[in-house]
Amino acid sequence: MRYYPRDMKLPILLTTTLLLTHLAHLSAAELKLAALFSDHMVLQREKPVSVWGWADADEKLTVEFGGQKKAAAADANGKWQVRLDPLPASAEPRTLLVQSAKLERKIEVNDVLVGEVWLGSGQSNMAMRVSGAQDFATEKAAADFPAIRTFNEVSKNSTTLQADGSGKWEVCSPETVGAFSATLYFFGREVHRELNVPVGLINSSVGGTPIEAWIAADVQNPEHGVAAPQTPDAVEAVPNPVPKRPAAAAKATTGGLFNGKIAPLIPYTLRGVLWYQGEANSHPGKSHAYQKLLPMLVNDWRKRWNEELPFAWVQLPNFNREGEGWSVVREAMLKTLRLPNTGMAITVDIGEATNIHPKNKQEVGRRLSLWALGSVYGKKVPAISGPLPTGHEVKGAEISVAFNHTDGGLVAKDGELAGFVVAGSDKEWKPARAKISGSKVIVSSAEVANPVAVRYAWAPNPVCNLFNGAGLPASPFRTDDWPADESAPKHPASAK
């Protein structure tokens, strides 16, 4: 054994101890939070707030925010989670602190606000940026809203469930707003203005993707599976500055985007969800399944968040497309309103016939905000929806259709009502005359003595003008359940 003088033993022992401590630190799991918990984030107000991350197995730690201090311990796999008590809204920048019981292991998340948090998902029209919307120069100059923040989930399709995602929070300013989802931004701006609280917008969307990619594979029936769909975004020009269709979209597997881009967000505390998708499911052979798939997505996401989250979507706008698939997807969106606590922005009047990415996202966001402000927040608004059919009755040569959401009364915008067709038992559709009677529309045709069914705006790019007094359009609909022909010609006098 080598001998060390007495006065050398202490420094050698100290050096050895420090080296072993350093090696132990290198081998330990990183103390980390889920990606959503990062500088400039917005936490949901007035609900218990989930905070989670990873550490060493069994490591003890505390989470501090807003005067609260919660203790946690990592499980055998290193996962930990706490729930903060409900917090009031606050625009004061504060720090969330995660402190380990182990020496010098802590995380500080700065500039944290508390307000309203919404998740937006779907395909390219949700992904479309403010820089691609109309009047961008004006919108950019006016975008001084430091209490509005967005988190863009940039992770990709995955064949397995992912525990964590990737992205960062951005504070709204003229310099950053161009990269915000246009639909989410214009929605969030209205909510922020009306409620005067911070707003957090989580954007997890990918152009050209079918709904099957966004629903967990284990809840889908085999016939719904789609591996590499042919989509509108894949076959039609995408005008700049709409984001280019990423390579990941072409590889979107059944459940793959749920695995990679939604699962990592659960259980981040939200107020609700906004969905803007359907174009990729409007093609022959795909549209009929949407009536099952959209409710499936809503119900499954709610189950995984363990809450009946408010959930709204954007109905497909007017757009030139042959066949009935576009209308069938619209109908599925209408029928999914049967689920509780749901809403729909009807956009049949603000699309662009030759552009699958219409630029008027300001009005899309506003219409979604009317639903949220009126239904979710209990504010008085002109209307939460355009007119929706609630039933019909055949009376001789006429069909009477009743509507709700007729706020301000039913209105024929710019002339006589247009867009209605009727058919008898022969299923031959004929142009119809329609007139408003209170909250009903009476429809008839000189060519159909005994009508059995009526359709309104049943075409991808219809001529239609039924609105309510609040200026919101009626949803396209049909009263029949006859099999739709996705390659059928347009109905007479119902399409441009």
N, C-alpha and C positions, 0 to 999 in steps of 0.2 A: 504494500500500500504506500502510495506517495504521501509524504508528510508535508503539511502546510503549516507555516508558522501561525501561532495563535491569532495574531492580528490580521491574518488574511482570511480566516474562516468565515467571518461575518459577510464581507463583500461577495465571496464566492457563493455562499448560501443564498444571499439576496439576489444575485444574478441568476442563479439556477431557478429560484422561485418565480422571478419575473418572466423567464423564458418559458417555463411550464404554463404559466398563466396566459401568456401570449399564444402558445400553441393550442391551449384549450379554447381560447376565444376564436381562433381560426377554424376550429373543427365544429363550433357551435352553429346552430341554425341562425340565420339572419332574423333579427327582430324586425318585423315589417307589418305594414297595414295593407289591406286590399288597395288596388290602384285608385279606386274612387276617393279614398281618403288622402287627399293631397292639397297643397296650397290653393287657396281661392275657392274651395268647395262651398256648397250650400247644403245645409242639413234641413230636413223637413221639420217644420214647426208643429207643435201641438199633438205629436204622436210619439210613442216610444221610439228611440233612434237606435238602430242596430249599428254597432261598430265591431269590426273583426279584423283578424290578421293571423300571423304565424310567429312562432318563437320555438325555443327548445321544448321538448316534451316535458310537461309538468312545470314549466317555468311560470312563476307568479308575476303578476304585473297589475298596474292600475291605469285607468283612463280618466283624465280630468278635462272637463269642459263646462263652461257656464256655471261655475260654482258647485258642480257635482264631481264626485270622485267615486268611481266604480272599480271594484276588484275583480280580477279574472285569473284563471290559470289555464295554460295550454293543455290540451289533451295529449294522449299518447302519440298522436301524429303531429303535434305541434300547433294545431288549430285552436284559436281562442276567440271568444265573442262576449261582448257586454251589450246591455241595453240602457241607454241614458233615459232618464225620465223625460216626459214631454217638455219641450222648450218653447218659450214665446218667440215670436219673430224678432229678429234683431239685425240691423244693418251695421252694427259695430263690429269691426274686424277683431276677432279673438283667436286665441291659440288653443288647439286640441293637443294635449300632452299624453303620450303613452310612456310610462316609466316602468322598467323592469326592476324586479327585486335584485337582479344581478348588477354589479357595479358597472357604471358608465354605459348602460344600455337604455336608450330612450329615443323617442321620436317626437318631433314638434311639427305640427301642421299649422301653418299661419294663414291669416286673413280668412278666417272661417265665418260665414254668415249663416243666419237661420231664416228660412222662409218657405216658399213653395217649390217642390221638386217634381218635375214631370219627365217621364221617359218617352222618347219618340223613336219609333222603329218602322222598318219597311224597306222599300226599294228606292229607286233613284229620285222619285219626287220628294221623299223625306230627306234623302241625302243632299238634294240640290241646295246649293249655298245661296246666301244673300247676294253674293256677287253675280249670280245668274238670274236674279229676280229683276222685275221691272224697276225702273227709277233707282238704280243702284247708287248713282252719284249723290242723289238727294238723301237716300237712306243712310249712306255712309256718313255724310256730314252730320246727320242728326243722331247718330248712334252713341250718345254719351250716357250710358246706363251702367255705371259700375256695379250696381246691385243685381244685374242680370249676368249670369255666368253659364258657360256651357262646358260639358265634358264629352269629347268625341271618343267613343269606344273604337279603337283602331285594330283590335285583335281580329283574327280571321276564322274562316270555317275550320271546324275540327271534327274528327271522327269520334272523339271522346269528350266527356264533360271536362271543362277547364275550371280550375278553382279560382283563377285570377285573370283579369283582363289587362288592358294596356291603354293608356291615354293620359290626358292632363286637362285640368280646368283652365279656361280662358275667361278673363274679365272683358265684358262688352265695352268696346270703344270704337271710334272710327277706324282705328288701325286693325282691329281684330274681327269686326263684325262680318266682313266678307266671307269668312270661313265658317260662320254659324249656319246650321240648317235653317233655310229661309222659313219653312213652315213653323218650326219650333220657335224661331226668333220672333216672328210676327205674332204668334200666339202668346209667347211669354211677355212680350212688350205690353200687350193689352192687359194681361193679368197683373203685371207689375204696376201699371198705371191705375188700374181700378182698385187694387188691394193695398197698394203702397207698401209692399213688403219685398224682400229679395226673392229672386226666382232662379232656380237651378234647372238647366235643361240638359238631359243626358241623351245624346244622339248615338244610336246603335243601328245603323242601316247600311245596306249594300245594294247598289244598282243591279238590275237584271235578275233579281232572285225571286223564286216562287215561295209561297207561304209555307210549303212543306219543309223548307230549309230552316224555318223559324220555330217549328214545333218539335218538341222532343220526340225522337224516333220511337221511343217505347210506348207512346200513346196513340200513334198513328196506325191505321189499318194498312195492310200490305199494298192494297191497290192505290193508295195515295202516294206511294214512294216515287220520287223523281230524283234522278242522279245528275243529269246535265241538261236542263231544259232549254228549249229554244224560246227566247224571250224577246219582247219588243226592243229592249235596250240592246240586244245582241244583233238584231237585224236591221235596225233603223239608225240613221245618223243621230248622233248626240251632239247638239250644238253647244259650243263653248259659251260661257264658262261652266256648264254643267260638268261635274266630275266625270272623268273617263271611267268606263266600266272596268273595275279591277279584275285581274286574272282570277282572284279568289271566287268571284261570282260564278264563273264558268264551272268551277269545281264544287259548287254548293251542293252538298249531299243532304239527303233527308235528315233533318235534325242537326245538320252541321253548324248552321249559324246560331241555333239555340245553344249548342255546346260551347261555341267559341265566343259568342258576343252577347248572350243573354244570361246564361248560367253564372258567369262571373259577377254579374250585377246583383244577384240575389243573395241576401235579403236587404239591400240598400233601401232605406225607408223612403217611400214615394207618396205623392198625393194621387197620381194617376198615370195612365198610359195613353199615348196617341199613336195611331197606326195609319200609315199611308202606303198602300201596296195593293196589288190586284192586277196590274197590267200584265205581269208574267203568267198569270193564271187565266187569261182571257182567250187563249188560243184553242183551236179545236181539240176536243178530247180532254180538256183540263178544267173548263169553266164550271161544269156541273158539280164537281167535288167541293167547290168553294163554300157551298151552303153548309157543308159539314165541317170544313177545315177552319173557317173563321171562328165559329163558336168553340171549336176544339182549342184553338190558340188562346182565346180569351179565358176559357175555363181552366186550362192548364196553367197559364201564367198566374192566375189568381190563386190557384191551389198552391203553387210553389212559393208565392209570396205570403201565403196563409192569410189572405185578406181579399175581400170583394172590392178590388181597386176600381175606381171609376175608369171607364175604358171607352174611347171614342175613335172613330176612323173617318177617313175622307173617302166619300163615294167617288167612283171614277168619273172624271169630267167628260165633256163632249169632245170627241176625237174621231176622225175618219178611220173606220175599221170595218171590214166586211164581216158579215155573219152576225149571229146573235150572242157570241161568247162574251162580248163587252157588256151587253145588257144583262146577261145571266149573272155575271159577277156583281153588277150593281144590285140586282135583285137579292142576291145572297147577303149583301151588306144591309139592305133594307130589312130582310127577315131576321137578321141577327140582332136587331134592336129589341127582339123579344126577351133577350137576356136583361136582367135588372142592372140598373146603374150604367147604362151605355148610351152613347150618342153618336150622331153622324153629321158631318158637314156635307151638305149637298152642293155639288159644284158643276151641275150640268150646264150652267150658263157662263162659266168663266174659264173654260178650257180653250184650246186652240186646235182647230180642225186638223192642221198638218204638223203639230208639234206635240209630241207625247210628254213634253216637259213644259207645261204652260207657265208663263212667267208671273202671273198675278198671284203670288203666294201671300201677299198682304191680305187679300180677302179670304183665302183659305184659313190663314191663322186667325183672322177676326171671327170667322164663323165657328171655328173650334172654340174660341174664347167665349163666345156667346153661350154655347152649351155649358162650358165649365163654370162661367160666372153665375149663370142662372141655376144650373142643376147641382153643381158641386159646392159652390160657395153661397148659394141662396141670395144672390144679388138680383135686383130688379133689372131686367134687360128687355129690349123690344121683343125678342123671341129667342128660343133656344134651338129652333129647327125650322126649316121650311115645312109646308104642308105634307102630311103623311096620310095615306089612305087607311081608313079604319074598317071599311066594310062596303058592300054594294048590294043593291036590290034591283032585280029586273021587274019592270012594270010595263007590260005590253011591248011597245016598240022602243022604250027608253030604258036606259040603265042609270040608276042614281048611285053616285059614289060619294061617300062621306069622308071627311078629313078632320084631323086634329091639327094643332099648331097653326091655326088660321088667324093668328094674332093680327088685329087690325082689319080682318076680313079677307076673303079670297079676292085676288085681283088678276085680271087678264092684262098683262103688260103689253103695251104698244099694240092695241087692237083687239080683235076677237080671239077667243081661245083657240089655240092650235095644238096639234100633237096627239089628238085622240083618234083612235080607230076602233071599230067594233066588228064582231064576227058572229055569224049564226052557227048552227050545229055543223055546217059544212066546213067550218074553220077557214073561211075565206075572209080576209081582212079588208074592210072598206073604210075610206075616210069618213069621219064623223063630225057632226056639229055638236058643240058643247056650250053650255051656258051655266053661269053661276047662280045658285039658289041658296043663300045663306052660307052654311058651312059644307054645302054639297055642290057637286057638278052633275048636271043632267046631260046625258050623252045619247045621241041617236043618229041614224043614217037612213036616208031615203032608199038606199040600196039593200038594207037589212031589215026586213019586216019583223023578224023575231030574233033579236040579238041575245046572245048567251054570255058574251065575254067582251071586255073592254081593255084596251091597253093605252098607256100614256107615255110618250117620249121613249117608246121601245125601239131605240135605234142608237148606235154609237154616237152619232152627231145629229141629234134630233132638232126639228123645229118645234119649240114648245115655249109656252109663256105663262104658265100658271104660277102665281106667287102669293105670298101673304102680304098683309099691309106693312110688315116690317122689312119688305124687300128681299125676302129669302125665297128661293125657288122650291117648287114641289118636287118630290122624288119621282123619277120614272117608276112605273109599276105595271103589273098586269093582274087581272082577276082570274085568268085561266091557269091551269097547270099542265097544258099540253106540252109534249116534248119540244124543246127548242132546237131548231136546226142551225147549228153554228155556221153553216155556209149558206143560209137562206138569204134571199134578197131583202132589201129594206122594205118596211111597210109603206104603203102609199101615203103620201102627204105627211109623213111623220119624220122624215130625215132630210137633211140638207144634201 
